[in-house]
Amino acid sequence: MSRLVVVSNRVAPVEEGKSQAGGLAVAIQEALKSRGGIWFGWNGDTVEQTPDAPGITQNGRITYATLGLLQRDLEEYYNGFANSTLWPLFHYRLDLAQFSGRTYAGYQRVNSLFASRLAPLLRADDLIWVHDYHLIPFAEQLRSMGLEQTMGFFLHTPWPAPEILGALPAHEALVRNLCAYDLLGFHTEVDLRCFANYIRYEAQGTVEELGAGQGLRIGAFGRSVIARAFPISIDTATLEGIARQAADTAQMRRLKESLVGRALIVGVDRLDYSKGLPQRFESFHALLDAYPANRGQVSFMQVAPPSRSDVAEYQAIRRELEALAGHINGRFAEFDWVPIRYLNKSFSRKALAGFYRHASIGLVTPLRDGMNLVAKEYVACQPPEDPGVLVLSRFAGAAKELDGALIVNPYDIRAVAENMQRGLTMPLQERRERYEAMMKVLRANDITHWRESYVEALSGVAGQA
Ligand code: ADQ
């Protein structure tokens, strides 16, 4: 069996039981564990001089090959083009996207650097699986060095509509870069359609349907590429087990004591402007305004560890949320009740599982999200005999699968408040039916299914070559 070589911006060896703030790390680790191979990328450090070869560590069947980056490379490639141009653009935030030739050049330069450092480690029959928006040009950089391996890409963010993408000065070059891959994976059919529309109407390429669930054959820029939706998921069965254990820990007893029988609404997100947190806080405010019986009776706990703190927009959203939480708490708090518990820190998987399990409502209201694994995790952690209710944004990829949730428009503050109220008062029978419907989906499409179907599709492409 050929090796799997995974390439992602950040390589973070996952230690069992340790907390982590990114869905990506868990997913990749799972993919590599079963097959063996290399995980290549940035090690999280800055260096004075770019190393000629990656540092190597071996852990079981996985070889970690990692590099430090120069401060300037990090500024231009990571904080710059990836997180100040592509991230906002792919999340429909044209107002926040910065367009700079300097950071674009840095982005291409670091992709070329990564490709040149990985190339000597590759074998002719390796399957190469590249992750996320940081590394769109990676395959083309390898191809320009004469490498012909099968290369797949998976995008963890949404793929925007052509009208949005068109605002990027380098949009055509970026899509040309993507077409150097053999397989392109997106989260949902919506992302796939947006990509196909770009190919049809902007790139004057061809799009051929390959039959149910098999995706599309794209012909553009002189290449033939398969593009398909692979909705990412969670380790459903493991998480169910963790949540059962988490129900009875000292931490959970303390949480329950602190709530003194009040209902809990929970939100868990990286602190990111795509997650709709200000609107979510406003919606909770609206709930207390419109349904005063909840005052003193319901607590909203928002867990939001800071991320990408070097980027100005992330500092701004943090300040905005501090002000909002302070304002709402100031208006409604009583001497023995605080409406919003706002926590800027990470928790272990087990602690989060306990929070989810105890919460009557899981509040997941991003303005745009590729998938959103928290939505899936919340459902998998519910006690089957008395499950809570998921209130989920229509703009999360997860909404395409989790139709047992109360689907909301996160911009509609009043409607989100009404759906929270509906969730808080929903009869047990309806909660169970909704939970069962969602668990059926999460059992059929778990992380193992996701990884296997992607790698199978990649091997399939390799077989046709
Ligand atoms: P993220 O934007 O990071 O991921 P998400 O899918 O919700 O969003 O994944 C976050 C992960 O981090 C979850 O597994 C969650 O449990 C964990 N996490 C969040 N807050 C935490 C905290 N305080 N402490 C510990 N763990 C925490 C990107 C895309 C998503 C896509 C994923 C996977 O933006 O749309 O679903 O990649 O493809």
Residues whose N, C-alpha, C, O or C-beta is under 5 A from the ligand:
A	BS01	ADQ	S19 Q20 A21 G22 G23 L24 H156 I232 V268 D269 R270 V303 A304 P305 K345 S346 F347 D369 G370 M371 N372 L373 V374
